[in-house]
Amino acid sequence: MATLFTKIVKGEIPSYKIAEDENFYAFLDINPNAKGHTLCIPKKEVNKIFDLDEETYMGLMAFSRKVAKALERSVECKRVGVAVVGLEVPHVHVHLIPLNDMKEMTFQHKVSLTQQQFEDLAAKVASNL
């Protein structure tokens, strides 16, 4: 059965897309820890990050780095934090979180954005790729 993220990649569920290539997809988290919280996923549906083949794993890290650099140019932050947790959706995903405070990395701190703020932010980050 297709995961939520596979449905996003296929366009069956809308997302605030940041970037996409033939193997990977990046989009804004709709329940963000901080403004700009982005998820990078492989299009290949794999549950655990260390179950990815080495080529896909390395590609995901390179893709995530590119997106993180765009986030740094788009969102005021001290740095972009990285987390791989994977308990919420059984599909590998890398969290990129613009950080100004440690609480933004706890997954208990959330911020609210309007649809327009999500759309504007997605466009801004995409323009900085």
C-alpha positions in Angstrom: 0.0 0.0 0.0 1.3 3.5 -0.9 2.5 5.7 1.9 1.2 9.2 2.5 4.5 10.4 1.0 4.2 8.3 -2.1 0.7 9.8 -2.6 2.3 13.3 -2.3 4.9 12.5 -4.9 2.2 11.2 -7.3 0.1 14.4 -6.8 -2.7 12.5 -5.1 -2.3 14.7 -2.0 -1.2 18.3 -2.4 2.1 19.6 -1.0 4.1 22.8 -0.9 6.9 21.5 -3.2 10.4 22.9 -2.8 12.3 20.7 -5.2 12.1 17.5 -7.2 14.2 15.4 -9.5 13.9 11.9 -10.9 14.7 10.3 -7.5 13.8 12.7 -4.7 11.2 15.2 -3.6 11.3 18.0 -1.0 8.3 19.7 0.5 7.3 21.9 3.4 6.2 20.1 6.5 2.5 21.1 7.2 3.0 20.7 10.9 6.4 22.5 11.2 8.7 22.8 14.1 9.9 26.2 12.7 9.2 28.3 9.6 10.8 26.5 6.6 10.7 22.9 8.1 11.2 20.8 5.1 11.0 17.1 4.4 13.3 15.4 1.8 12.3 12.0 0.6 13.3 9.4 -1.9 10.6 8.6 -4.4 11.5 5.0 -3.9 9.2 3.7 -1.0 11.5 2.4 1.7 10.6 2.4 5.4 14.0 2.8 7.1 16.9 5.0 6.1 19.6 2.4 6.5 17.6 0.0 4.3 18.2 2.3 1.4 20.8 1.1 -1.1 24.0 3.1 -0.8 23.4 5.0 -4.0 20.0 6.2 -3.0 21.2 7.0 0.5 24.1 9.1 -0.8 21.8 10.7 -3.3 19.3 11.6 -0.6 22.0 13.2 1.5 23.3 15.3 -1.5 19.7 16.3 -2.4 19.0 17.3 1.2 22.2 19.4 1.4 21.1 21.3 -1.7 17.7 22.0 -0.2 19.3 23.0 3.2 21.5 25.5 1.4 18.4 27.0 -0.3 16.7 27.1 3.1 19.6 29.1 4.6 19.3 31.6 1.8 15.5 31.9 2.3 14.7 31.7 6.0 16.5 33.7 8.8 18.2 31.1 11.0 21.4 30.4 12.7 21.7 27.0 11.0 19.6 24.2 9.4 19.3 21.2 11.7 18.9 17.7 10.3 16.9 14.8 11.8 15.9 11.4 10.6 13.3 9.9 12.9 10.9 7.9 10.7 8.3 6.8 13.2 5.4 8.9 11.9 5.3 7.7 8.2 6.9 4.4 7.1 8.8 6.1 4.2 12.3 7.5 4.6 12.3 11.2 5.3 15.0 13.7 6.3 13.8 16.7 8.3 15.5 20.0 7.6 14.7 22.5 10.2 15.8 26.2 10.2 17.0 26.7 13.8 17.3 29.8 16.0 16.7 27.9 19.2 17.2 24.3 20.4 13.4 23.9 21.2 12.8 24.0 17.4 14.5 20.6 17.2 12.3 18.9 19.8 9.3 18.0 17.7 7.2 19.3 20.5 7.5 22.9 19.4 5.3 23.8 16.5 4.5 27.0 14.5 1.5 27.9 12.5 1.5 29.3 9.0 -1.3 30.3 6.7 -1.7 28.7 3.3 -0.4 31.9 1.7 2.7 31.9 4.0 3.3 28.2 3.0 3.0 29.1 -0.7 5.2 32.2 -0.5 7.9 30.3 1.4 7.9 27.3 -0.9 8.3 29.7 -3.9 11.1 31.6 -2.1 13.1 28.5 -1.2 12.6 27.0 -4.7 13.9 30.2 -6.2 17.1 29.9 -4.1 18.0 26.4 -5.3 
